[in-house]
Amino acid sequence: MLVTPPELAGIREKHKGQKIVLGGGAFDILHQGHIDYLRDLRKLGDVIVIAIKSDAEIRSYKETGRPIQNEDVRAAIMDAIKYVDYVLIAPEPSGSDEPPRLSVARQLKPDILVSVNDKWKAYESELATLGTKLYIMPIEKVNSTTSIVERIKNRPDA
């Protein structure tokens, strides 16, 4: 179900007694690594909330032309995946180094926030004050959107 940030507190209320897991990412071109990540999130809890990175956030650190699909399309695709219960587009970057998903966590107060990036350890104590456990998920890079784009660009017949 597609939701907006103001609806996050209602998710916590609706799912009392269930373990809520917050994950996130760009999910620009869906691939096997994304599906593995989402399936592994489902193993951690009962309710899976995915915060899609906004177009502006992706543009802030990726090469020109990214994202390939806009945030509304990426959110709709993510909403169709069976492992996912709720999807929202994370707020625009605030200009600080703080990840936009942190503001989502403050509103949702998930039981677990999952990331594949160690930078989240800097926010572990704040997450703990929300009642949120940080889980850094080890991933096996089976693919990436960037590598898929490179393979398409470098096809001999392109």
C-alpha positions as CSV (number, residue, x, y, z in Angstrom):
1,M,0.0,0.0,0.0
2,L,1.4,3.4,-1.0
3,V,1.5,5.8,2.0
4,T,2.7,9.3,2.8
5,P,4.8,10.3,5.8
6,P,1.8,11.6,7.8
7,E,0.3,8.1,7.6
8,L,3.3,6.4,9.3
9,A,2.1,6.8,12.9
10,G,-1.1,5.0,11.9
11,I,0.8,2.0,10.6
12,R,2.4,1.6,14.1
13,E,-1.0,1.9,15.7
14,K,-2.7,-0.5,13.3
15,H,0.0,-3.2,13.7
16,K,0.4,-3.2,17.5
17,G,2.0,-6.4,18.7
18,Q,3.6,-7.0,15.3
19,K,7.3,-6.5,14.4
20,I,7.6,-3.6,11.9
21,V,10.7,-3.6,9.7
22,L,11.8,-0.4,7.8
23,G,14.0,-0.9,4.7
24,G,14.8,1.3,1.9
25,G,16.8,2.0,-1.3
26,A,16.6,3.4,-4.8
27,F,15.1,0.3,-6.5
28,D,15.8,2.0,-9.9
29,I,15.9,-1.1,-12.1
30,L,14.5,-4.0,-10.1
31,H,16.9,-7.0,-10.1
32,Q,17.6,-10.2,-8.2
33,G,19.6,-8.4,-5.5
34,H,16.5,-6.3,-4.7
35,I,14.3,-9.4,-4.4
36,D,16.8,-11.2,-2.2
37,Y,16.9,-8.1,0.1
38,L,13.1,-7.8,0.3
39,R,12.7,-11.5,1.0
40,D,15.3,-11.3,3.8
41,L,13.5,-8.3,5.3
42,R,10.3,-10.4,5.5
43,K,12.2,-13.0,7.5
44,L,13.0,-10.3,10.1
45,G,9.4,-9.1,10.9
46,D,5.7,-9.1,10.2
47,V,5.2,-5.8,8.5
48,I,7.6,-4.5,5.9
49,V,7.8,-0.8,5.1
50,I,10.0,0.4,2.3
51,A,11.1,4.0,2.0
52,I,12.0,4.7,-1.7
53,K,14.8,7.2,-2.2
54,S,13.5,10.3,-3.8
55,D,14.6,11.4,-7.3
56,A,16.5,14.3,-5.7
57,E,18.4,12.1,-3.3
58,I,19.5,9.7,-6.1
59,R,20.6,12.7,-8.2
60,S,22.7,13.9,-5.3
61,Y,25.1,10.9,-5.5
62,K,24.6,9.1,-8.8
63,E,25.7,9.9,-12.3
64,T,23.8,12.1,-14.7
65,G,20.6,10.5,-16.0
66,R,19.7,8.7,-12.8
67,P,17.3,7.7,-11.6
68,I,16.2,6.0,-14.8
69,Q,12.6,5.6,-13.5
70,N,11.0,8.4,-11.5
71,E,10.1,7.9,-7.8
72,D,6.4,7.4,-8.5
73,V,7.1,4.5,-10.9
74,R,9.6,3.0,-8.5
75,A,7.2,3.2,-5.6
76,A,4.4,1.6,-7.7
77,I,6.6,-1.3,-8.7
78,M,7.7,-1.8,-5.1
79,D,4.1,-1.8,-4.0
80,A,3.4,-4.7,-6.3
81,I,6.0,-7.0,-4.6
82,K,4.6,-9.6,-2.3
83,Y,7.2,-9.1,0.4
84,V,6.3,-5.4,0.9
85,D,3.3,-4.2,2.9
86,Y,3.8,-0.4,2.8
87,V,5.8,1.9,0.4
88,L,6.5,5.6,0.7
89,I,8.8,8.0,-1.0
90,A,11.3,9.2,1.6
91,P,11.4,13.0,2.1
92,E,13.8,15.2,0.1
93,P,17.3,15.4,1.5
94,S,17.5,18.1,4.2
95,G,20.9,19.4,3.0
96,S,22.6,17.7,6.0
97,D,24.4,14.4,5.9
98,E,21.4,12.8,7.7
99,P,19.7,10.1,5.7
100,P,16.1,11.0,4.7
101,R,15.0,7.6,6.0
102,L,15.9,8.7,9.5
103,S,12.9,11.1,9.5
104,V,10.8,8.2,8.4
105,A,12.0,6.1,11.3
106,R,11.2,9.0,13.7
107,Q,7.6,9.0,12.6
108,L,7.1,5.2,12.2
109,K,9.2,4.0,15.1
110,P,9.9,0.6,13.5
111,D,11.1,-2.3,15.6
112,I,14.0,-2.8,13.2
113,L,15.6,-0.5,10.6
114,V,17.6,-2.4,8.0
115,S,20.4,-1.0,5.9
116,V,23.2,-2.5,3.9
117,N,25.4,0.6,4.7
118,D,27.5,0.9,7.9
119,K,27.0,4.7,7.9
120,W,23.8,4.0,9.9
121,K,25.9,3.0,12.9
122,A,26.3,6.8,13.5
123,Y,22.5,6.9,14.2
124,E,22.2,3.7,16.3
125,S,21.8,5.5,19.7
126,E,19.1,7.8,18.3
127,L,17.3,4.8,16.8
128,A,17.5,3.1,20.2
129,T,15.7,6.0,21.8
130,L,12.8,5.3,19.3
131,G,12.8,1.7,20.3
132,T,14.4,0.7,17.0
133,K,17.1,-1.8,16.6
134,L,19.6,-1.2,13.7
135,Y,20.4,-4.3,11.6
136,I,23.2,-4.0,9.0
137,M,22.3,-6.6,6.4
138,P,25.2,-8.3,4.7
139,I,24.5,-8.6,1.0
140,E,26.0,-10.5,-1.8
141,K,26.2,-8.2,-4.7
142,V,24.5,-10.4,-7.4
143,N,23.8,-7.4,-9.5
144,S,23.3,-3.6,-9.4
145,T,21.4,-1.1,-11.4
146,T,24.7,0.6,-12.3
147,S,26.2,-2.7,-13.6
148,I,23.0,-3.4,-15.6
149,V,23.1,0.1,-17.2
150,E,26.8,-0.4,-18.0
151,R,26.1,-3.7,-19.7
152,I,23.3,-2.1,-21.8
153,K,25.6,0.8,-22.8
154,N,28.4,-1.5,-23.7
155,R,26.5,-4.1,-25.8
156,P,28.3,-4.7,-29.1
157,D,25.1,-4.1,-31.1
158,A,24.2,-0.9,-29.2
